Amino acid sequence: TDFIADISLDLFAIFLCMLFVYKTGPSIGVISFFIALIIYIILHFVFYSFREKIIKKIFK
């Protein structure tokens, strides 16, 4: 279940980033892509650490 949760979270984050890139506009495609990538990495680490804390709290 952990693996599936990670994949769905990643897909959700990627979707958000794609939406952000689309809204920002294709005129600065490369820049917005890198911004989206940075946001995705930050989101990934935030969600992952948050999930770890929740799991530790539940199983204590």
C-alpha distance matrix in Angstrom:
0.0 3.8 5.4 5.2 6.1 8.6 10.0 10.6 12.1 14.1 15.3 16.4 18.2 19.8 20.9 22.5 24.2 25.5 26.8 28.5 30.1 31.3 32.8 34.4 36.2 36.6 39.8 38.0 35.2 34.8 35.0 32.6 30.1 30.3 30.0 26.9 25.5 26.4 24.8 21.6 21.6 22.5 19.8 17.1 18.5 19.1 15.6 14.1 16.7 16.4 12.7 13.7 16.6 14.9 12.6 15.9 17.8 15.6 15.6 19.3
3.8 0.0 3.8 5.5 5.1 6.2 8.7 10.0 10.5 12.2 14.3 15.3 16.4 18.2 19.8 21.0 22.4 24.1 25.7 26.8 28.4 30.1 31.5 32.7 34.7 35.1 38.1 36.0 33.3 32.6 32.6 30.4 28.0 27.8 27.4 24.5 22.9 23.5 22.1 19.0 18.5 19.3 17.0 14.1 15.0 15.9 12.7 10.7 13.3 13.5 9.9 10.6 13.9 12.8 10.6 13.7 16.0 14.6 14.6 18.0
5.4 3.8 0.0 3.8 5.4 5.1 6.3 8.8 9.9 10.6 12.4 14.3 15.4 16.4 18.3 20.1 21.0 22.4 24.3 25.7 26.8 28.4 30.2 31.4 33.0 33.1 36.2 34.2 31.2 30.5 30.8 28.7 26.0 26.0 26.1 23.1 21.2 22.3 21.3 17.8 17.5 19.1 16.9 13.7 15.2 16.7 13.7 11.7 14.9 15.6 12.4 13.2 16.8 16.1 14.1 17.1 19.6 18.4 18.3 21.6
5.2 5.5 3.8 0.0 3.8 5.4 5.1 6.2 8.5 9.8 10.5 12.2 14.2 15.2 16.4 18.4 19.9 20.8 22.4 24.2 25.5 26.7 28.5 30.1 31.6 31.8 35.1 33.4 30.5 30.1 30.6 28.1 25.6 26.1 26.0 22.7 21.3 22.7 21.3 17.8 18.3 19.7 17.0 14.3 16.5 17.5 14.1 13.1 16.5 16.5 13.3 15.0 18.2 16.8 15.3 18.8 20.7 19.1 19.6 23.1
6.1 5.1 5.4 3.8 0.0 3.8 5.5 5.2 6.0 8.5 9.9 10.5 12.2 14.1 15.2 16.5 18.2 19.8 21.0 22.4 24.2 25.5 26.9 28.4 30.3 30.9 34.1 32.3 29.6 29.3 29.3 26.7 24.5 24.8 24.2 21.0 20.0 20.9 19.0 15.8 16.4 17.2 14.2 11.9 13.9 14.3 10.7 10.2 13.5 13.0 9.9 12.2 15.0 13.6 12.7 16.2 17.8 16.6 17.6 20.9
8.6 6.2 5.1 5.4 3.8 0.0 3.8 5.6 5.1 6.1 8.6 9.9 10.5 12.1 14.1 15.3 16.4 18.1 19.9 20.9 22.3 24.1 25.6 26.7 28.6 29.0 31.9 29.9 27.2 26.5 26.5 24.3 21.8 21.8 21.5 18.5 16.9 17.8 16.5 13.1 13.1 14.4 12.0 9.0 11.1 12.4 9.3 8.2 11.9 12.3 9.8 11.6 14.9 14.4 13.6 16.7 18.8 18.2 19.0 22.0
10.0 8.7 6.3 5.1 5.5 3.8 0.0 3.8 5.4 5.1 6.1 8.5 9.8 10.4 12.1 14.2 15.2 16.2 18.2 19.8 20.8 22.2 24.1 25.5 26.9 27.0 30.2 28.4 25.4 25.0 25.5 23.1 20.5 21.0 21.1 17.7 16.3 18.0 16.8 13.1 13.9 15.8 13.3 10.6 13.5 14.9 12.0 11.5 15.3 15.7 13.4 15.4 18.6 17.9 17.3 20.5 22.4 21.6 22.5 25.6
10.6 10.0 8.8 6.2 5.2 5.6 3.8 0.0 3.8 5.4 5.0 6.1 8.6 9.7 10.4 12.3 14.1 15.1 16.3 18.3 19.8 20.8 22.4 24.2 25.8 26.3 29.6 28.1 25.3 25.4 25.7 22.9 20.6 21.5 21.1 17.5 16.9 18.6 16.6 13.3 14.8 16.1 13.0 11.3 14.4 14.9 11.7 12.2 15.9 15.4 13.2 16.0 18.7 17.4 17.3 20.8 22.1 21.1 22.6 25.7
12.1 10.5 9.9 8.5 6.0 5.1 5.4 3.8 0.0 3.8 5.5 5.1 6.2 8.5 9.8 10.6 12.3 14.1 15.3 16.5 18.3 19.8 21.0 22.5 24.5 25.3 28.3 26.5 24.0 23.9 23.7 20.9 19.0 19.4 18.5 15.2 14.7 15.7 13.5 10.4 11.8 12.6 9.3 7.8 11.0 11.2 8.1 9.2 12.7 12.2 10.7 13.7 16.1 15.2 15.7 18.9 20.2 19.8 21.5 24.3
14.1 12.2 10.6 9.8 8.5 6.1 5.1 5.4 3.8 0.0 3.8 5.4 5.1 6.1 8.5 9.8 10.4 12.1 14.1 15.1 16.3 18.1 19.8 20.8 22.6 22.9 25.9 23.9 21.2 20.8 20.9 18.4 16.1 16.5 16.2 12.8 11.7 13.3 11.8 8.2 9.6 11.4 8.9 6.9 10.5 11.8 9.5 10.1 13.8 14.2 13.1 15.5 18.2 18.0 18.3 21.2 22.9 22.8 24.2 26.8
15.3 14.3 12.4 10.5 9.9 8.6 6.1 5.0 5.5 3.8 0.0 3.8 5.4 5.0 6.0 8.6 9.8 10.3 12.1 14.1 15.1 16.2 18.2 19.7 21.1 21.3 24.7 23.2 20.3 20.5 21.0 18.2 15.8 17.1 16.9 13.2 12.8 15.1 13.4 10.0 12.4 14.2 11.5 10.4 14.1 15.0 12.6 13.7 17.3 17.3 16.1 18.8 21.4 20.7 21.0 24.2 25.6 25.2 26.7 29.6
16.4 15.3 14.3 12.2 10.5 9.9 8.5 6.1 5.1 5.4 3.8 0.0 3.8 5.4 5.0 6.3 8.7 9.8 10.5 12.3 14.3 15.2 16.5 18.3 20.1 21.1 24.3 22.9 20.4 21.0 20.9 17.7 16.1 17.4 16.4 12.7 13.2 14.9 12.3 9.7 12.5 13.4 10.1 10.1 13.7 13.7 11.3 13.3 16.6 15.8 15.1 18.3 20.3 19.3 20.3 23.5 24.4 24.1 26.1 28.8
18.2 16.4 15.4 14.2 12.2 10.5 9.8 8.6 6.2 5.1 5.4 3.8 0.0 3.8 5.4 5.1 6.2 8.6 9.8 10.5 12.3 14.2 15.3 16.4 18.5 19.4 22.3 20.5 18.2 18.3 17.9 14.9 13.3 14.1 12.9 9.4 9.7 11.1 8.5 5.9 8.9 9.9 7.0 7.4 11.1 11.3 9.8 12.0 15.0 14.7 14.7 17.6 19.5 19.3 20.5 23.3 24.4 24.6 26.6 28.9
19.8 18.2 16.4 15.2 14.1 12.1 10.4 9.7 8.5 6.1 5.0 5.4 3.8 0.0 3.8 5.4 5.0 6.1 8.5 9.7 10.4 12.1 14.1 15.1 16.6 16.9 20.0 18.3 15.6 15.8 16.1 13.2 11.0 12.4 12.1 8.3 8.5 11.1 9.4 6.6 9.8 11.8 9.8 9.8 13.5 14.4 13.2 14.8 18.0 18.2 18.0 20.6 22.9 22.7 23.6 26.5 27.8 27.9 29.7 32.1
20.9 19.8 18.3 16.4 15.2 14.1 12.1 10.4 9.8 8.5 6.0 5.0 5.4 3.8 0.0 3.8 5.4 5.1 6.1 8.5 9.8 10.4 12.2 14.1 15.5 16.2 19.6 18.6 16.0 17.0 17.3 14.0 12.5 14.6 13.8 10.1 11.4 13.8 11.6 9.6 13.1 14.5 12.0 12.6 16.3 16.6 15.0 17.2 20.3 19.8 19.6 22.7 24.6 24.0 25.1 28.2 29.1 28.9 31.0 33.6
22.5 21.0 20.1 18.4 16.5 15.3 14.2 12.3 10.6 9.8 8.6 6.3 5.1 5.4 3.8 0.0 3.8 5.5 5.1 6.1 8.7 9.8 10.5 12.2 14.3 15.8 18.8 17.5 15.5 16.6 16.1 12.5 11.9 13.7 11.9 8.5 10.6 12.2 9.3 8.3 12.1 12.6 10.1 11.9 15.2 14.8 13.8 16.6 19.2 18.5 18.9 22.1 23.5 23.0 24.7 27.5 28.1 28.4 30.7 33.0
24.2 22.4 21.0 19.9 18.2 16.4 15.2 14.1 12.3 10.4 9.8 8.7 6.2 5.0 5.4 3.8 0.0 3.8 5.4 4.9 6.1 8.5 9.8 10.4 12.4 13.4 16.2 14.4 12.3 13.0 12.5 9.1 8.2 9.9 8.5 4.9 7.3 9.3 7.2 6.6 10.3 11.4 10.0 11.6 14.8 15.1 14.8 17.2 19.7 19.6 20.3 23.1 24.7 24.8 26.4 28.9 29.9 30.4 32.5 34.6
25.5 24.1 22.4 20.8 19.8 18.1 16.2 15.1 14.1 12.1 10.3 9.8 8.6 6.1 5.1 5.5 3.8 0.0 3.8 5.4 5.1 6.1 8.6 9.8 10.8 11.3 14.6 13.6 11.0 12.4 12.9 9.5 8.3 11.2 10.6 7.3 9.5 12.3 10.8 9.9 13.5 15.0 13.6 14.8 18.2 18.7 18.1 20.2 23.0 23.0 23.3 26.1 27.9 27.8 29.1 31.9 32.9 33.1 35.2 37.5
26.8 25.7 24.3 22.4 21.0 19.9 18.2 16.3 15.3 14.1 12.1 10.5 9.8 8.5 6.1 5.1 5.4 3.8 0.0 3.8 5.5 5.0 6.1 8.5 10.0 11.6 14.8 14.3 12.5 14.6 14.5 10.7 10.8 13.6 12.1 9.2 12.2 14.3 12.0 11.9 15.7 16.4 14.6 16.5 19.7 19.5 18.8 21.5 24.1 23.4 24.0 27.1 28.5 28.1 29.8 32.6 33.1 33.4 35.7 38.0
28.5 26.8 25.7 24.2 22.4 20.9 19.8 18.3 16.5 15.1 14.1 12.3 10.5 9.7 8.5 6.1 4.9 5.4 3.8 0.0 3.8 5.4 5.2 6.0 8.6 10.8 13.3 12.1 11.0 12.8 11.8 8.0 9.0 11.3 9.1 6.9 10.6 11.9 9.8 10.7 14.3 14.6 13.5 15.9 18.7 18.3 18.4 21.2 23.3 22.9 24.0 26.9 28.1 28.1 30.0 32.5 33.0 33.7 36.1 38.1
30.1 28.4 26.8 25.5 24.2 22.3 20.8 19.8 18.3 16.3 15.1 14.3 12.3 10.4 9.8 8.7 6.1 5.1 5.5 3.8 0.0 3.8 5.5 5.1 6.3 7.4 10.2 9.0 7.3 9.4 9.2 5.5 6.3 9.4 8.3 6.6 9.9 12.0 11.0 11.7 14.9 16.0 15.5 17.4 20.2 20.5 20.7 23.1 25.4 25.4 26.4 29.1 30.5 30.7 32.4 34.9 35.7 36.4 38.6 40.6
31.3 30.1 28.4 26.7 25.5 24.1 22.2 20.8 19.8 18.1 16.2 15.2 14.2 12.1 10.4 9.8 8.5 6.1 5.0 5.4 3.8 0.0 3.8 5.5 5.3 6.8 10.1 10.4 8.8 11.8 12.2 8.8 9.6 13.0 12.1 10.3 13.4 15.7 14.4 14.8 18.3 19.3 18.3 20.2 23.3 23.3 23.1 25.6 28.1 27.8 28.5 31.5 32.9 32.8 34.4 37.1 37.8 38.2 40.5 42.7
32.8 31.5 30.2 28.5 26.9 25.6 24.1 22.4 21.0 19.8 18.2 16.5 15.3 14.1 12.2 10.5 9.8 8.6 6.1 5.2 5.5 3.8 0.0 3.8 5.4 8.5 10.9 11.1 10.8 13.7 13.1 9.7 11.6 14.4 12.6 11.3 15.0 16.5 14.6 15.8 19.3 19.6 18.6 21.0 23.8 23.3 23.4 26.3 28.4 27.7 28.8 31.9 32.9 32.7 34.8 37.3 37.7 38.2 40.8 42.8
34.4 32.7 31.4 30.1 28.4 26.7 25.5 24.2 22.5 20.8 19.7 18.3 16.4 15.1 14.1 12.2 10.4 9.8 8.5 6.0 5.1 5.5 3.8 0.0 3.8 7.0 8.4 7.8 8.4 11.1 9.9 6.9 9.8 12.1 10.3 10.2 13.8 14.9 13.7 15.5 18.6 18.8 18.6 21.1 23.5 23.3 23.9 26.6 28.5 28.2 29.6 32.4 33.4 33.6 35.7 38.0 38.5 39.4 41.8 43.6
36.2 34.7 33.0 31.6 30.3 28.6 26.9 25.8 24.5 22.6 21.1 20.1 18.5 16.6 15.5 14.3 12.4 10.8 10.0 8.6 6.3 5.3 5.4 3.8 0.0 3.8 5.5 6.6 6.9 10.4 10.3 8.0 10.3 13.3 12.5 12.3 15.5 17.2 16.5 17.8 20.9 21.6 21.4 23.6 26.2 26.3 26.8 29.3 31.4 31.3 32.4 35.2 36.5 36.6 38.5 40.9 41.6 42.3 44.6 46.6
36.6 35.1 33.1 31.8 30.9 29.0 27.0 26.3 25.3 22.9 21.3 21.1 19.4 16.9 16.2 15.8 13.4 11.3 11.6 10.8 7.4 6.8 8.5 7.0 3.8 0.0 3.8 5.4 4.5 8.3 9.5 8.1 9.4 12.6 13.0 12.8 15.3 17.5 17.5 18.4 21.2 22.6 22.6 24.3 27.0 27.6 28.0 30.1 32.5 32.7 33.7 36.2 37.8 38.1 39.7 42.1 43.1 43.8 45.9 47.9
39.8 38.1 36.2 35.1 34.1 31.9 30.2 29.6 28.3 25.9 24.7 24.3 22.3 20.0 19.6 18.8 16.2 14.6 14.8 13.3 10.2 10.1 10.9 8.4 5.5 3.8 0.0 3.8 5.6 8.6 9.2 9.1 11.2 13.6 13.9 14.7 17.1 18.8 19.2 20.6 23.0 24.2 24.7 26.6 28.9 29.5 30.3 32.5 34.5 34.9 36.1 38.6 40.0 40.5 42.3 44.5 45.5 46.3 48.4 50.3
38.0 36.0 34.2 33.4 32.3 29.9 28.4 28.1 26.5 23.9 23.2 22.9 20.5 18.3 18.6 17.5 14.4 13.6 14.3 12.1 9.0 10.4 11.1 7.8 6.6 5.4 3.8 0.0 3.8 5.8 5.5 6.0 8.4 10.2 10.5 11.9 14.1 15.5 16.3 17.9 20.0 21.1 22.0 23.8 25.9 26.6 27.8 29.8 31.6 32.2 33.6 35.9 37.3 38.1 39.8 41.8 42.9 44.0 46.0 47.7
35.2 33.3 31.2 30.5 29.6 27.2 25.4 25.3 24.0 21.2 20.3 20.4 18.2 15.6 16.0 15.5 12.3 11.0 12.5 11.0 7.3 8.8 10.8 8.4 6.9 4.5 5.6 3.8 0.0 3.8 5.6 5.3 5.9 8.7 9.8 10.3 12.0 14.2 15.1 16.0 18.2 19.8 20.5 21.9 24.3 25.3 26.1 27.8 30.1 30.8 31.8 34.0 35.8 36.5 37.9 40.1 41.4 42.2 44.1 46.0
34.8 32.6 30.5 30.1 29.3 26.5 25.0 25.4 23.9 20.8 20.5 21.0 18.3 15.8 17.0 16.6 13.0 12.4 14.6 12.8 9.4 11.8 13.7 11.1 10.4 8.3 8.6 5.8 3.8 0.0 3.8 5.5 5.0 6.3 8.7 9.8 10.5 12.4 14.2 15.1 16.6 18.5 19.7 20.8 22.8 24.3 25.4 26.7 28.8 29.9 31.1 32.9 34.8 35.8 37.1 39.1 40.6 41.7 43.2 45.1
35.0 32.6 30.8 30.6 29.3 26.5 25.5 25.7 23.7 20.9 21.0 20.9 17.9 16.1 17.3 16.1 12.5 12.9 14.5 11.8 9.2 12.2 13.1 9.9 10.3 9.5 9.2 5.5 5.6 3.8 0.0 3.8 5.4 5.2 6.2 8.6 9.8 10.7 12.3 14.1 15.4 16.7 18.2 19.8 21.5 22.5 24.1 25.7 27.3 28.4 29.9 31.7 33.2 34.4 36.0 37.8 39.1 40.4 42.2 43.8
32.6 30.4 28.7 28.1 26.7 24.3 23.1 22.9 20.9 18.4 18.2 17.7 14.9 13.2 14.0 12.5 9.1 9.5 10.7 8.0 5.5 8.8 9.7 6.9 8.0 8.1 9.1 6.0 5.3 5.5 3.8 0.0 3.8 5.4 4.9 6.0 8.5 9.8 10.3 11.9 14.1 15.2 16.0 17.9 20.0 20.7 21.8 23.8 25.6 26.2 27.7 29.8 31.3 32.1 33.8 35.8 36.9 38.1 40.0 41.7
30.1 28.0 26.0 25.6 24.5 21.8 20.5 20.6 19.0 16.1 15.8 16.1 13.3 11.0 12.5 11.9 8.2 8.3 10.8 9.0 6.3 9.6 11.6 9.8 10.3 9.4 11.2 8.4 5.9 5.0 5.4 3.8 0.0 3.8 5.4 5.0 6.1 8.7 9.8 10.3 12.3 14.2 15.0 16.1 18.5 19.7 20.6 22.1 24.3 25.3 26.3 28.3 30.1 31.0 32.3 34.4 35.8 36.8 38.5 40.4
30.3 27.8 26.0 26.1 24.8 21.8 21.0 21.5 19.4 16.5 17.1 17.4 14.1 12.4 14.6 13.7 9.9 11.2 13.6 11.3 9.4 13.0 14.4 12.1 13.3 12.6 13.6 10.2 8.7 6.3 5.2 5.4 3.8 0.0 3.8 5.4 4.9 6.2 8.6 9.6 10.5 12.3 14.0 15.1 16.7 18.2 19.7 20.9 22.7 24.0 25.4 27.0 28.8 30.1 31.4 33.1 34.7 36.0 37.5 39.1
30.0 27.4 26.1 26.0 24.2 21.5 21.1 21.1 18.5 16.2 16.9 16.4 12.9 12.1 13.8 11.9 8.5 10.6 12.1 9.1 8.3 12.1 12.6 10.3 12.5 13.0 13.9 10.5 9.8 8.7 6.2 4.9 5.4 3.8 0.0 3.8 5.4 5.1 6.2 8.5 9.9 10.6 12.1 14.1 15.6 16.4 18.0 19.8 21.3 22.2 23.9 25.8 27.1 28.3 30.0 31.7 32.9 34.3 36.2 37.7
26.9 24.5 23.1 22.7 21.0 18.5 17.7 17.5 15.2 12.8 13.2 12.7 9.4 8.3 10.1 8.5 4.9 7.3 9.2 6.9 6.6 10.3 11.3 10.2 12.3 12.8 14.7 11.9 10.3 9.8 8.6 6.0 5.0 5.4 3.8 0.0 3.8 5.4 5.0 6.0 8.6 9.8 10.2 11.9 14.3 15.0 15.9 17.8 19.9 20.5 21.8 23.9 25.5 26.3 27.9 29.9 31.2 32.2 34.1 35.9
25.5 22.9 21.2 21.3 20.0 16.9 16.3 16.9 14.7 11.7 12.8 13.2 9.7 8.5 11.4 10.6 7.3 9.5 12.2 10.6 9.9 13.4 15.0 13.8 15.5 15.3 17.1 14.1 12.0 10.5 9.8 8.5 6.1 4.9 5.4 3.8 0.0 3.8 5.5 5.0 6.2 8.6 9.8 10.4 12.5 14.1 15.2 16.3 18.4 19.7 20.7 22.5 24.4 25.5 26.7 28.6 30.3 31.4 32.8 34.6
26.4 23.5 22.3 22.7 20.9 17.8 18.0 18.6 15.7 13.3 15.1 14.9 11.1 11.1 13.8 12.2 9.3 12.3 14.3 11.9 12.0 15.7 16.5 14.9 17.2 17.5 18.8 15.5 14.2 12.4 10.7 9.8 8.7 6.2 5.1 5.4 3.8 0.0 3.8 5.4 5.1 6.2 8.5 9.8 10.9 12.2 14.1 15.3 16.7 18.1 19.8 21.3 22.8 24.3 25.8 27.3 28.8 30.3 31.8 33.3
24.8 22.1 21.3 21.3 19.0 16.5 16.8 16.6 13.5 11.8 13.4 12.3 8.5 9.4 11.6 9.3 7.2 10.8 12.0 9.8 11.0 14.4 14.6 13.7 16.5 17.5 19.2 16.3 15.1 14.2 12.3 10.3 9.8 8.6 6.2 5.0 5.5 3.8 0.0 3.8 5.5 5.1 6.0 8.4 10.0 10.4 11.9 13.9 15.4 16.1 17.8 19.8 21.0 22.1 23.9 25.7 26.8 28.2 30.1 31.6
21.6 19.0 17.8 17.8 15.8 13.1 13.1 13.3 10.4 8.2 10.0 9.7 5.9 6.6 9.6 8.3 6.6 9.9 11.9 10.7 11.7 14.8 15.8 15.5 17.8 18.4 20.6 17.9 16.0 15.1 14.1 11.9 10.3 9.6 8.5 6.0 5.0 5.4 3.8 0.0 3.8 5.5 5.1 6.0 8.7 9.8 10.4 11.9 14.2 15.1 16.0 18.1 19.9 20.8 22.1 24.1 25.6 26.6 28.3 30.1
21.6 18.5 17.5 18.3 16.4 13.1 13.9 14.8 11.8 9.6 12.4 12.5 8.9 9.8 13.1 12.1 10.3 13.5 15.7 14.3 14.9 18.3 19.3 18.6 20.9 21.2 23.0 20.0 18.2 16.6 15.4 14.1 12.3 10.5 9.9 8.6 6.2 5.1 5.5 3.8 0.0 3.8 5.5 5.0 6.3 8.6 10.0 10.5 12.4 14.1 15.3 16.5 18.5 20.0 21.1 22.7 24.5 25.8 27.1 28.7
22.5 19.3 19.1 19.7 17.2 14.4 15.8 16.1 12.6 11.4 14.2 13.4 9.9 11.8 14.5 12.6 11.4 15.0 16.4 14.6 16.0 19.3 19.6 18.8 21.6 22.6 24.2 21.1 19.8 18.5 16.7 15.2 14.2 12.3 10.6 9.8 8.6 6.2 5.1 5.5 3.8 0.0 3.8 5.4 5.3 6.1 8.5 9.9 10.8 12.0 14.0 15.4 16.7 18.3 20.0 21.3 22.7 24.4 26.0 27.2
19.8 17.0 16.9 17.0 14.2 12.0 13.3 13.0 9.3 8.9 11.5 10.1 7.0 9.8 12.0 10.1 10.0 13.6 14.6 13.5 15.5 18.3 18.6 18.6 21.4 22.6 24.7 22.0 20.5 19.7 18.2 16.0 15.0 14.0 12.1 10.2 9.8 8.5 6.0 5.1 5.5 3.8 0.0 3.8 5.5 5.1 5.9 8.3 10.0 10.3 11.8 14.0 15.3 16.2 18.0 19.9 21.0 22.2 24.1 25.7
17.1 14.1 13.7 14.3 11.9 9.0 10.6 11.3 7.8 6.9 10.4 10.1 7.4 9.8 12.6 11.9 11.6 14.8 16.5 15.9 17.4 20.2 21.0 21.1 23.6 24.3 26.6 23.8 21.9 20.8 19.8 17.9 16.1 15.1 14.1 11.9 10.4 9.8 8.4 6.0 5.0 5.4 3.8 0.0 3.8 5.6 5.3 6.0 8.6 9.9 10.5 12.2 14.3 15.4 16.4 18.3 20.0 21.1 22.5 24.3
18.5 15.0 15.2 16.5 13.9 11.1 13.5 14.4 11.0 10.5 14.1 13.7 11.1 13.5 16.3 15.2 14.8 18.2 19.7 18.7 20.2 23.3 23.8 23.5 26.2 27.0 28.9 25.9 24.3 22.8 21.5 20.0 18.5 16.7 15.6 14.3 12.5 10.9 10.0 8.7 6.3 5.3 5.5 3.8 0.0 3.8 5.5 5.0 6.1 8.3 9.7 10.5 12.3 14.2 15.3 16.5 18.4 20.0 21.2 22.5
19.1 15.9 16.7 17.5 14.3 12.4 14.9 14.9 11.2 11.8 15.0 13.7 11.3 14.4 16.6 14.8 15.1 18.7 19.5 18.3 20.5 23.3 23.3 23.3 26.3 27.6 29.5 26.6 25.3 24.3 22.5 20.7 19.7 18.2 16.4 15.0 14.1 12.2 10.4 9.8 8.6 6.1 5.1 5.6 3.8 0.0 3.8 5.5 5.4 6.0 8.5 10.0 10.7 12.3 14.3 15.5 16.6 18.4 20.2 21.4
15.6 12.7 13.7 14.1 10.7 9.3 12.0 11.7 8.1 9.5 12.6 11.3 9.8 13.2 15.0 13.8 14.8 18.1 18.8 18.4 20.7 23.1 23.4 23.9 26.8 28.0 30.3 27.8 26.1 25.4 24.1 21.8 20.6 19.7 18.0 15.9 15.2 14.1 11.9 10.4 10.0 8.5 5.9 5.3 5.5 3.8 0.0 3.8 5.6 5.0 5.9 8.5 9.9 10.4 12.1 14.2 15.3 16.4 18.3 20.0
14.1 10.7 11.7 13.1 10.2 8.2 11.5 12.2 9.2 10.1 13.7 13.3 12.0 14.8 17.2 16.6 17.2 20.2 21.5 21.2 23.1 25.6 26.3 26.6 29.3 30.1 32.5 29.8 27.8 26.7 25.7 23.8 22.1 20.9 19.8 17.8 16.3 15.3 13.9 11.9 10.5 9.9 8.3 6.0 5.0 5.5 3.8 0.0 3.8 5.4 5.1 6.2 8.8 10.0 10.6 12.4 14.4 15.5 16.6 18.4
16.7 13.3 14.9 16.5 13.5 11.9 15.3 15.9 12.7 13.8 17.3 16.6 15.0 18.0 20.3 19.2 19.7 23.0 24.1 23.3 25.4 28.1 28.4 28.5 31.4 32.5 34.5 31.6 30.1 28.8 27.3 25.6 24.3 22.7 21.3 19.9 18.4 16.7 15.4 14.2 12.4 10.8 10.0 8.6 6.1 5.4 5.6 3.8 0.0 3.8 5.4 5.0 6.3 8.7 9.9 10.6 12.4 14.4 15.5 16.6
16.4 13.5 15.6 16.5 13.0 12.3 15.7 15.4 12.2 14.2 17.3 15.8 14.7 18.2 19.8 18.5 19.6 23.0 23.4 22.9 25.4 27.8 27.7 28.2 31.3 32.7 34.9 32.2 30.8 29.9 28.4 26.2 25.3 24.0 22.2 20.5 19.7 18.1 16.1 15.1 14.1 12.0 10.3 9.9 8.3 6.0 5.0 5.4 3.8 0.0 3.8 5.4 5.2 6.3 8.7 10.0 10.7 12.5 14.5 15.7
12.7 9.9 12.4 13.3 9.9 9.8 13.4 13.2 10.7 13.1 16.1 15.1 14.7 18.0 19.6 18.9 20.3 23.3 24.0 24.0 26.4 28.5 28.8 29.6 32.4 33.7 36.1 33.6 31.8 31.1 29.9 27.7 26.3 25.4 23.9 21.8 20.7 19.8 17.8 16.0 15.3 14.0 11.8 10.5 9.7 8.5 5.9 5.1 5.4 3.8 0.0 3.8 5.4 5.1 6.2 8.6 9.9 10.6 12.3 14.3
13.7 10.6 13.2 15.0 12.2 11.6 15.4 16.0 13.7 15.5 18.8 18.3 17.6 20.6 22.7 22.1 23.1 26.1 27.1 26.9 29.1 31.5 31.9 32.4 35.2 36.2 38.6 35.9 34.0 32.9 31.7 29.8 28.3 27.0 25.8 23.9 22.5 21.3 19.8 18.1 16.5 15.4 14.0 12.2 10.5 10.0 8.5 6.2 5.0 5.4 3.8 0.0 3.8 5.5 5.2 6.2 8.7 10.0 10.7 12.2
16.6 13.9 16.8 18.2 15.0 14.9 18.6 18.7 16.1 18.2 21.4 20.3 19.5 22.9 24.6 23.5 24.7 27.9 28.5 28.1 30.5 32.9 32.9 33.4 36.5 37.8 40.0 37.3 35.8 34.8 33.2 31.3 30.1 28.8 27.1 25.5 24.4 22.8 21.0 19.9 18.5 16.7 15.3 14.3 12.3 10.7 9.9 8.8 6.3 5.2 5.4 3.8 0.0 3.8 5.5 5.1 6.2 8.7 10.1 10.7
14.9 12.8 16.1 16.8 13.6 14.4 17.9 17.4 15.2 18.0 20.7 19.3 19.3 22.7 24.0 23.0 24.8 27.8 28.1 28.1 30.7 32.8 32.7 33.6 36.6 38.1 40.5 38.1 36.5 35.8 34.4 32.1 31.0 30.1 28.3 26.3 25.5 24.3 22.1 20.8 20.0 18.3 16.2 15.4 14.2 12.3 10.4 10.0 8.7 6.3 5.1 5.5 3.8 0.0 3.8 5.4 5.1 6.2 8.7 10.1
12.6 10.6 14.1 15.3 12.7 13.6 17.3 17.3 15.7 18.3 21.0 20.3 20.5 23.6 25.1 24.7 26.4 29.1 29.8 30.0 32.4 34.4 34.8 35.7 38.5 39.7 42.3 39.8 37.9 37.1 36.0 33.8 32.3 31.4 30.0 27.9 26.7 25.8 23.9 22.1 21.1 20.0 18.0 16.4 15.3 14.3 12.1 10.6 9.9 8.7 6.2 5.2 5.5 3.8 0.0 3.8 5.5 5.2 6.2 8.6
15.9 13.7 17.1 18.8 16.2 16.7 20.5 20.8 18.9 21.2 24.2 23.5 23.3 26.5 28.2 27.5 28.9 31.9 32.6 32.5 34.9 37.1 37.3 38.0 40.9 42.1 44.5 41.8 40.1 39.1 37.8 35.8 34.4 33.1 31.7 29.9 28.6 27.3 25.7 24.1 22.7 21.3 19.9 18.3 16.5 15.5 14.2 12.4 10.6 10.0 8.6 6.2 5.1 5.4 3.8 0.0 3.8 5.5 5.4 6.1
17.8 16.0 19.6 20.7 17.8 18.8 22.4 22.1 20.2 22.9 25.6 24.4 24.4 27.8 29.1 28.1 29.9 32.9 33.1 33.0 35.7 37.8 37.7 38.5 41.6 43.1 45.5 42.9 41.4 40.6 39.1 36.9 35.8 34.7 32.9 31.2 30.3 28.8 26.8 25.6 24.5 22.7 21.0 20.0 18.4 16.6 15.3 14.4 12.4 10.7 9.9 8.7 6.2 5.1 5.5 3.8 0.0 3.8 5.7 5.5
15.6 14.6 18.4 19.1 16.6 18.2 21.6 21.1 19.8 22.8 25.2 24.1 24.6 27.9 28.9 28.4 30.4 33.1 33.4 33.7 36.4 38.2 38.2 39.4 42.3 43.8 46.3 44.0 42.2 41.7 40.4 38.1 36.8 36.0 34.3 32.2 31.4 30.3 28.2 26.6 25.8 24.4 22.2 21.1 20.0 18.4 16.4 15.5 14.4 12.5 10.6 10.0 8.7 6.2 5.2 5.5 3.8 0.0 3.8 5.7
15.6 14.6 18.3 19.6 17.6 19.0 22.5 22.6 21.5 24.2 26.7 26.1 26.6 29.7 31.0 30.7 32.5 35.2 35.7 36.1 38.6 40.5 40.8 41.8 44.6 45.9 48.4 46.0 44.1 43.2 42.2 40.0 38.5 37.5 36.2 34.1 32.8 31.8 30.1 28.3 27.1 26.0 24.1 22.5 21.2 20.2 18.3 16.6 15.5 14.5 12.3 10.7 10.1 8.7 6.2 5.4 5.7 3.8 0.0 3.8
19.3 18.0 21.6 23.1 20.9 22.0 25.6 25.7 24.3 26.8 29.6 28.8 28.9 32.1 33.6 33.0 34.6 37.5 38.0 38.1 40.6 42.7 42.8 43.6 46.6 47.9 50.3 47.7 46.0 45.1 43.8 41.7 40.4 39.1 37.7 35.9 34.6 33.3 31.6 30.1 28.7 27.2 25.7 24.3 22.5 21.4 20.0 18.4 16.6 15.7 14.3 12.2 10.7 10.1 8.6 6.1 5.5 5.7 3.8 0.0
